[in-house]
């Protein structure tokens, strides 16, 4: 039986990719205005690292119910990295809080739906 983790948690991680790249471009625009020390290549490399880790997390999410894969743990690491971007752009603390909440809810509901599917299969 297929797990709901790739659908629910995976979609949140993929949405974070887009937000991270837009945040990198925003940070570049802000550093140009304030004569900051971060360059566009540095920001894009940082965004790319977060993106690669998020993609790895999506690929390693459990595909079948009951499967043990490290995707959820790596997804939580992505959330930590997203919160850390708040030290570059303070507004990202707010954005990261929203994504952390959405990821937590998606992990909770994925596990709950998977459990209910197993219970229904056992009953009938």
C-alpha positions in Angstrom: 0.0 0.0 0.0 1.3 3.4 -0.9 2.2 5.9 1.8 0.9 9.5 1.9 4.3 11.0 2.9 5.5 11.7 -0.7 2.2 13.6 -1.4 1.9 15.6 1.8 5.4 16.1 3.1 7.0 16.0 -0.3 4.8 18.9 -1.6 5.9 21.1 1.3 9.5 20.4 0.7 9.2 21.2 -3.0 7.4 24.4 -2.2 10.3 25.3 0.0 12.7 25.1 -3.0 10.9 27.9 -4.7 10.8 30.1 -1.6 14.5 29.5 -0.9 15.5 30.7 -4.4 13.3 33.8 -4.1 14.8 34.5 -0.7 18.3 34.3 -2.2 17.3 36.8 -4.9 15.8 39.0 -2.2 18.9 38.8 -0.1 21.0 39.7 -3.1 18.8 42.8 -3.7 19.1 43.8 -0.1 22.9 43.4 0.0 23.3 45.5 -3.1 21.3 48.3 -1.5 23.2 48.1 1.8 26.7 47.2 0.4 26.5 43.9 2.2 29.2 41.3 2.0 27.2 38.5 0.4 27.5 38.0 -3.4 25.0 36.4 -5.7 27.1 33.3 -6.2 27.4 32.8 -2.5 23.6 33.2 -2.0 22.8 30.9 -4.9 25.2 28.2 -3.6 23.6 28.4 -0.2 20.1 28.1 -1.8 21.3 25.2 -3.9 22.6 23.3 -0.9 19.2 23.7 0.8 17.5 22.7 -2.5 19.6 19.6 -2.9 19.0 18.5 0.7 15.3 19.0 0.2 15.3 17.0 -3.0 17.2 14.2 -1.3 14.6 14.3 1.5 11.7 14.0 -1.0 13.4 11.1 -2.8 14.0 9.2 0.5 10.5 9.7 1.9 8.7 6.4 2.6 6.9 5.2 -0.5 5.1 2.2 1.0 3.2 2.1 4.3 5.5 0.8 7.1 8.6 1.5 5.2 11.5 3.0 7.2 13.4 5.6 5.2 15.4 8.7 6.3 13.4 11.2 4.3 11.4 12.6 7.2 14.5 13.1 9.3 16.2 14.8 6.4 13.1 16.9 5.9 13.4 18.1 9.5 17.0 19.0 8.8 15.7 21.1 5.8 13.5 22.9 8.2 16.5 23.7 10.4 18.3 25.1 7.4 15.3 27.2 6.5 15.1 28.7 10.0 18.9 29.4 9.7 18.2 31.6 6.6 16.5 34.0 9.0 20.0 35.1 10.1 20.5 36.4 6.5 17.0 37.8 6.0 15.1 38.3 9.3 11.8 37.9 7.5 12.7 34.3 6.8 12.1 33.5 10.5 8.4 34.1 9.9 8.4 32.2 6.6 10.3 29.4 8.1 7.9 29.2 11.0 5.0 28.8 8.6 6.8 26.0 6.6 7.9 24.2 9.8 4.3 24.2 11.0 3.1 23.0 7.6 5.8 20.3 7.5 4.9 19.1 11.0 1.2 18.9 10.1 2.0 17.0 6.9 4.1 14.5 8.7 1.4 14.1 11.4 -1.4 13.6 8.9 0.7 11.3 6.6 1.4 9.0 9.6 -2.3 9.1 10.7 -3.7 8.4 7.3 -1.2 5.5 6.8 -2.2 4.1 10.2 -5.9 4.3 9.3 -5.4 2.6 6.0 -3.6 -0.3 7.7 -6.4 -0.5 10.3 -9.1 -0.6 7.6 -7.2 -3.2 5.6 -7.0 -5.4 8.8 -10.7 -5.1 9.4 -11.9 -6.0 6.0 
